Amino acid sequence: MDYDWNVSLNRAILNNAPKVDKILRENPYINDIARDLRERKLEVLSDIDTYIKRTEESVKKNGGIFHIARDSAEAMNIVREIIGERTKIVLSKSNVLYEIKLREELSKEGMDVWETDLGEYLVQINNDMPSHLVAPAVHLSKKRISEILNENLDSTINEYTSTEEMVKKVRDFLITKYLSAEVGITGANAVSADTGSILLIENEGNIRMDTVLPSTHIAITGIDKIVPTLKDAFNEVIVQAANAGFYPPTYVNLTSGPSATGDIELQKVTPATGPKEFHVILIDNGRREAMNSDLKESLLCIRCGRCYFSCPAYRLYGKEFGTSPYTGPTGIMWSAIVYKQYDKSEMCMHSGGCSVVCPMQIPIPKIIEKIKFKYTG
Ligand code: SF4
């Protein structure tokens, strides 16, 4: 690993780990919620068809359009059909969008596609891949970021430009993309089967723009993101935010359908100010197979990213430990689920720190051990 990596990762660990510990010490109820959430998610994994059906009915009841995709190719075809002739697309941070290579595919087809999360935007203009689930650009030092922005956005930026100024320049650029976007594509942190709602957690405000300014919002996520109720979905975002070190989160976005108003004689009319179309695409891509295997508990992952910072292999190998965007301890499990890639498990040192900090109590080293056996036969 290069010098940049060691500097930026150490800074990230020092910024993150004590913050997460403090949040959990001051809000002990979050660990209780996490234990309950684990049970609720296990319920879904044991009866996935019922929960997919329930989610479909709820999305349709709200005026949304529901899709199910077996793999990346099917998901991409659904997206292409929804987009039609439109070309201006904004994206929010999502591992599933990388999983199906959405930006790459749409860009190849000549569309104007922009990541709107700051870290993802840096990854995009650097022709790079994310190195961490929550902090995709954690492998880039501030100095390197100033060089990337200088080459791609504004030649007045240099290593002495303040972080605030760099963020402002990116914000000024991205606002022009939001205002002209025709379609906003997001992932989802959780999908509630009982109400057909998706929840998205963020701090920057870009997801709020992506989900409201374009006339069509498409949410693409895995079937593992279904939870039984809206209460469970809120619990998931609380646990995720706390374990990611951002508590309380600045924004929690809830979407349950296209925009609507009932202001004239309480008759519900759609659309109102926001999008007129809301699509939910749930993708399988190996998840269902994993539910019936030694990989089952990997599907409980809520993508908080906490396990990365307790992992000696991730410190040593960075984003080579896994297949981006699925890197780090959870990424070894998810690379096996989604890409059927097992060889990176050989890099695991089985320190066990990952499972100690995991809020979903996923026995990560044991699962990686099974993956190793699968690889070595
Ligand atoms: S495996 Fe656990 S600690 Fe790692 S990202 Fe998933 S939920 Fe968080």
Residues whose N, C-alpha, C, O or C-beta is under 5 A from the ligand:
A	BS01	SF4	C301 I302 R303 C304 G305 R306 C307 T330 C354 V357 C358 P359 M360 I362
